[in-house]
Amino acid sequence: MKRAQLIRELVHAGCYLKRHGKRHDIYANPRNGKQSPVPRHQEIKNSLVKLIKMQLGI
């Protein structure tokens, strides 16, 4: 999945960018207080996308 598409889905679900890291951005879900790192790669493997969404409670 393209990173931009994942970011759109996260924002649509109510998540927001909490902070920038060196190689990852940290996104948080304000509804449940969970957060997850999102890598800055063009393509993100589907298994990792599934894990990120699970960690954020989406």
N, C-alpha and C positions, 0 to 999 in steps of 0.2 A: 504494500500500500504506500502511496506517496505520503510524505510527511505533512504536506499542506492539507491533504484530505483528512488525515487523522486529527490535525489541529482544529479543522472546521467542525468535525464530529464532537470533539471534546468541548469546544466553546458552545456548540448547540445544546449539549447536555448540561451546561451550566458551569463547567470548569473554567478556571482562569490561570494565567501565567503568574506563578508566585515569585519566581526569580530565575535568573540566568546563571548557569554554571559554565565551566570551561567547555565541556563536550556535550552536556545535556541541559535541557530546560526543565524546571520543576513545575508541574501543573498540579493544582489543588482543586478538590471538589468541596465547596463550602457547605453543602447539604449534610455531609457526613464527616468532614474534617480530614479525609484521606488525601494523600498526595503521592505522586509517582514521577520519576524522571522520564523524559522523552528525549531520545537521542537526536542529534542534528544531522542525520543522514537523509539523503534524497529518498531512498527506498527503505522502508522498515518491514521486516518479515511479519507475516500474518500471525505467527505464534506470539511474537513480541507485542503486536497490537492487541491481541486478545488478553495478554498478561497485564498490559497497561490499563485497559478498560476494567479488568477485574480488580486491580489494585485501587482504582478510583471509585469503584462501586457503581459502574455504569452497566 
